[in-house]
Structure formats: C-alpha cells, structure tokens
Amino acid sequence: MAAPASRPFYASPAWRALRSAALERDGFLCVVPGCGKRATHVDHIARRPHVATPTALMSATAIPARPQLSPIMRMICWASASL
C-alpha cells in the first residue's frame, strides 16, 4: 500500500524497517486482545511520536475495520507487543 503524498515518512525505508520489526516481533499476528488473526497493518499505540520505535507500534488487522481502541486497550496491546 502506497503512503499518501501528505505523509512521506510512511514511504521511507525507516518506516518500512520499523513496520517489519513490529510485524516480526508479533509473529505477524494481530495483538488486539481476542483477535490473533494475520496482521496486515502496523499502528501507533499512542499518538505518533517524533521518533518511532518498534515498541511504540502494534501489529493489527486492517486498521479501518477494527474499532478505535480505548487507552486501556492500547496499554494492553502495548504490553502484549512488548513481550
């Protein structure tokens, strides 16, 4: 999937490396509790920081298809992704 022109970072080698690291860490599975399906996207656990790290990202199924996560659910996902 190509990055929108307004977000060039998501087309960069740095983002592709972070995305790959997060997906590999999570075994290419969605870390949203109760899901466990094949992850096809990587999302920021909290608001996008100036410097992204794999620990600030979570693997998930299609982002538009899943509900917005509450702060508590994001903490659970972060804890799951950090294992």
C-alpha positions in Angstrom: 0.0 0.0 0.0 1.4 3.4 -1.0 1.7 6.2 1.5 -0.4 9.3 0.9 1.7 12.2 -0.5 1.0 14.2 2.7 2.8 11.5 4.7 6.1 10.8 3.0 7.5 9.2 6.2 5.3 6.1 5.5 7.1 5.6 2.2 10.5 5.8 3.7 13.0 3.0 4.3 12.9 3.9 8.0 9.2 3.3 8.3 9.4 0.0 6.3 12.1 -1.2 8.7 10.1 -0.2 11.8 7.0 -1.9 10.3 8.9 -5.1 9.5 10.4 -5.2 13.0 6.9 -4.8 14.7 5.3 -7.5 12.5 8.2 -9.9 13.1 8.1 -9.2 16.8 4.4 -10.0 16.9 4.7 -13.1 14.8 2.7 -11.4 12.0 -0.4 -11.7 14.2 -2.8 -9.0 15.4 -2.1 -8.2 19.1 -5.6 -6.7 19.7 -6.9 -8.9 22.6 -9.2 -11.6 21.3 -8.1 -11.2 17.6 -5.0 -13.2 16.8 -5.6 -13.0 13.0 -2.9 -12.4 10.5 -1.6 -8.8 10.9 -1.6 -6.8 7.7 -1.1 -3.3 9.3 1.1 -1.6 11.9 -0.4 1.1 14.0 0.9 3.5 16.6 -0.1 2.5 20.2 -0.1 6.1 21.3 -0.1 9.3 19.2 2.7 9.2 16.6 5.9 10.3 18.3 8.6 12.3 16.6 10.8 9.3 16.7 9.1 6.0 16.2 10.4 2.7 17.7 9.1 -0.8 17.3 7.9 -0.8 20.9 5.6 2.2 20.1 3.9 0.2 17.4 1.4 -2.7 17.3 0.5 -5.2 14.6 -3.1 -5.3 13.7 -5.6 -6.5 11.1 -7.0 -3.9 8.7 -7.0 -0.6 10.7 -10.3 0.8 9.3 -12.0 -2.5 10.1 -11.2 -2.5 13.8 -12.8 -0.3 16.4 -10.9 2.6 17.9 -9.1 1.3 21.0 -9.6 2.9 24.4 -6.5 4.0 26.3 -6.8 0.8 28.4 -6.9 -1.4 25.3 -3.9 0.4 23.9 -2.0 -0.3 27.1 -2.9 -4.0 26.9 -1.8 -4.0 23.3 1.5 -2.3 24.2 2.1 -4.8 27.0 1.4 -7.7 24.5 3.7 -6.2 21.9 6.5 -5.7 24.4 6.7 -9.3 25.4 
